[in-house]
Amino acid sequence: MADQEIENAVSRALEDAPERNFRETVDLAVNLRDLDLNDPSNRVDESVVLPAGTGQETTIVVFAEGETALRAEEVADDVLDEDELEELGGDDDAAKDLADDTDFFIAEKDLMQDIGRYLGTVLGPRGKMPEPLDPDDDVVEVIERMKNTVQLRSGERRTFHTRVGAEDMSAEDIADNIDVILRRLHADLEKGPLNIDTVYVKTTMGPAMEVA
């Protein structure tokens, strides 16, 4: 269960958000400190599974063949085989569009080398290289997990953002998501909590409320 102060900040962010004619996301802004982000080893680059889910649709594309492809079709947004992968490699615009429209990629391990060859220059810089799928992995299970996953990625910037829910989720659920993210950062950053300056939560168009 999240700290009460986190839940209180989320409640204020939800209550103070102006009425909109669309369903707003709830986002977290994290400001880092005392880190040399020119050194890639100090940058934040994590996938975190949110216990209460993201509250939003997550687009997942799978590169697979045979039985794995058939099973993936049940739950993935799109499934591409080896021939389609090769076609993408020859169409830079289509590859970029796919990369920009997709949250996560998953690929059978046997296809990873081809993905690197055909799509590495498109997916790599966007931080969207596929999660490799071992032969004994359950592709449906992996997809369902990734639907509740968000990326924490700072790059060279001191401030980065990530989605933690939607405005119609409860403050408690959103706070639980934030708690998991902060715990991960505390565990992974060189000086733990000391490397975090401030943290804010807000809806898409609403005011920012300080969490920590």
Disulfide bonds with the S-S distance in Angstrom:
none
